[in-house]
Amino acid sequence: MAERFRGFLPVVVDVETGGFDCAKHALLEIAAMPILMDADGRLVPGAMASSHVMPFEGSEIDPKSLEVTGIDVHHPFRDAVPEREALDRIFVPVRAAVRAAGCQRAILVGHNAHFDLGFLNAAVTRVEHKRNPFHPFSVFDTVTLGGLAYGQTVLSRAVQAAGIAWNGDEAHSAVYDVERTAELFCKVMNRWQDAVQP
């Protein structure tokens, strides 16, 4: 894996938020899944890490965003933690996966990846986290990869075009979207690998 992406370990990330502005809208959920390489050199999804997140002090939440995600910020069993703890729940296993793969750094894989990276970086800045394993601006975006491989840029359509099951009732949860995005990323990358191998 260390040779496949120039020392970067792809890690699929999805965030659910209280809006579109990473500076003022709350980060509400985050999930991450490292991409691994099996004995045959094919990419496969790794283990999931996730956390519900308490809105940071002074943050805003657009009710329209909650309508899309279905998140009840005040649900008693939501088990949300402050941003610093939520980031640690993601960063600790990601750093371990980076080391295990012999890589130097993680690179975020996402669907509209710069949206996820923006919220991740904003949270890192707010809590002054010093051990962020992710590259600060480079990403792999499955919008582009889905468009290239299947002519589809919407996650649900790209996933289904790739022959992967999609459940619309589970969409817009960070964990579900990471699982499907990881499958899509691996499918496109493995398809490319099959095409270029002699």
C-alpha positions in Angstrom: 0.0 0.0 0.0 2.8 2.4 0.8 3.9 2.2 -2.9 0.4 2.4 -4.4 -0.4 6.0 -3.5 3.1 7.5 -3.0 3.1 6.9 0.8 -0.5 8.0 1.4 -3.1 5.7 2.9 -6.6 6.4 1.6 -9.1 6.8 4.4 -12.8 7.3 3.5 -14.4 10.1 5.6 -17.9 11.4 5.8 -19.3 14.1 8.1 -22.9 15.1 8.8 -23.3 18.7 9.8 -25.7 21.5 10.7 -25.2 23.3 7.4 -22.6 24.1 4.7 -20.3 26.6 6.4 -17.5 24.8 8.3 -16.7 28.0 10.2 -20.1 28.5 11.8 -22.2 25.3 11.3 -21.9 22.4 13.8 -20.1 19.1 13.0 -22.6 16.5 14.2 -21.3 13.1 13.0 -18.0 11.8 11.7 -16.9 8.4 10.4 -13.7 7.1 8.8 -12.6 3.8 7.2 -9.1 3.1 6.1 -8.6 1.4 2.8 -6.4 -1.7 3.0 -4.7 -4.0 0.4 -5.4 -7.8 0.5 -2.9 -10.5 -0.4 -3.8 -10.2 -4.1 -3.1 -6.5 -4.2 -6.7 -5.5 -4.4 -8.1 -2.6 -2.3 -10.6 -3.5 0.4 -12.4 -1.5 3.1 -10.9 -1.7 6.6 -12.4 -1.1 10.0 -14.9 1.6 10.8 -14.3 4.4 13.4 -17.1 6.9 14.1 -18.5 9.4 16.6 -21.5 11.6 17.2 -20.3 15.1 18.0 -21.6 17.8 20.3 -22.1 21.1 18.5 -19.3 23.4 19.4 -20.1 26.5 21.5 -21.6 29.3 19.4 -22.2 27.0 16.4 -25.3 27.2 14.3 -27.6 24.4 13.0 -29.8 24.9 10.0 -33.1 23.0 10.5 -33.1 22.1 6.8 -29.9 20.2 7.3 -31.4 18.1 10.1 -34.4 17.4 7.8 -32.0 15.8 5.4 -29.9 13.9 7.9 -32.6 13.0 10.3 -30.3 13.8 13.2 -32.0 14.6 16.6 -29.3 16.7 18.3 -31.1 16.4 21.6 -31.8 12.6 21.5 -30.9 11.1 24.9 -29.2 8.1 23.4 -27.2 10.0 20.8 -24.0 9.6 22.9 -22.3 12.7 21.4 -18.9 13.8 22.6 -17.0 17.1 22.3 -15.1 17.7 19.1 -11.7 17.0 20.6 -12.8 13.5 21.8 -14.6 12.8 18.5 -11.4 13.6 16.6 -9.4 11.4 18.8 -11.9 8.5 18.1 -11.1 9.0 14.5 -7.4 9.9 14.5 -6.1 7.2 16.8 -7.2 4.3 14.6 -6.3 6.1 11.4 -2.7 6.8 12.7 -2.5 3.1 13.6 -3.6 2.1 10.1 -1.2 4.5 8.5 1.7 2.9 10.5 0.5 -0.6 9.8 0.4 0.1 6.0 3.9 1.6 6.1 2.6 4.9 4.9 3.5 8.5 6.0 0.1 10.1 6.0 -3.6 9.6 5.4 -5.3 11.1 2.5 -9.1 11.8 2.7 -11.4 10.0 0.3 -14.9 11.4 0.2 -17.9 12.2 -2.0 -17.5 15.9 -2.5 -14.3 15.4 -0.4 -13.4 19.0 0.1 -16.7 19.5 2.0 -15.7 16.8 4.5 -12.1 18.0 4.7 -13.2 21.5 5.3 -15.2 20.5 8.4 -12.5 18.2 9.6 -9.8 20.9 9.3 -12.1 23.5 11.0 -12.6 21.2 14.0 -8.9 20.5 14.1 -8.3 24.3 14.2 -10.9 24.9 16.9 -9.6 22.4 19.3 -5.9 23.0 18.4 -5.4 19.3 17.6 -1.7 18.6 17.0 -1.9 15.1 15.7 -4.1 15.2 12.6 -3.0 12.4 10.3 -4.7 13.7 7.2 -3.0 15.7 4.4 -4.3 19.3 4.8 -5.5 19.8 1.3 -5.1 16.8 -1.0 -8.0 14.4 -1.4 -9.5 11.6 -3.6 -13.0 12.5 -4.6 -15.5 9.8 -5.6 -17.6 12.3 -7.5 -14.8 12.4 -10.1 -14.1 8.7 -9.9 -17.8 7.9 -10.2 -18.2 10.2 -13.2 -15.2 8.6 -14.8 -16.1 5.0 -14.2 -19.9 5.0 -14.4 -21.0 8.4 -15.7 -22.6 9.2 -12.4 -21.7 11.9 -9.9 -24.5 11.5 -7.3 -23.3 9.0 -4.6 -26.5 6.8 -4.7 -26.5 6.6 -8.5 -22.7 5.9 -8.7 -23.0 3.2 -6.1 -25.9 1.5 -7.9 -24.2 1.8 -11.3 -21.2 0.0 -9.7 -23.5 -2.9 -8.7 -23.5 -2.1 -5.0 -26.7 -2.2 -3.0 -28.1 1.2 -1.8 -30.6 1.8 0.9 -32.0 5.3 0.7 -33.5 5.1 4.3 -30.0 4.7 5.7 -28.3 7.3 3.6 -27.1 10.6 5.2 -25.6 8.8 8.2 -21.9 9.2 8.4 -21.3 5.5 8.9 -23.6 4.3 6.1 -22.2 6.8 3.6 -18.6 5.9 4.5 -19.4 2.2 3.9 -20.9 2.8 0.5 -18.2 5.3 -0.5 -15.5 2.9 0.5 -17.0 0.2 -1.6 -17.3 2.5 -4.6 -13.7 3.7 -4.2 -12.4 0.2 -4.0 -14.5 -1.0 -7.0 -13.2 1.9 -9.2 -9.6 1.4 -8.2 -9.6 -2.3 -8.6 -11.4 -2.0 -12.0 -8.7 0.3 -13.1 -6.0 -2.0 -11.8 -7.5 -4.9 -13.7 -7.6 -2.8 -16.9 -4.0 -1.7 -16.9 -2.4 -5.0 -15.8 -0.8 -6.8 -18.7 
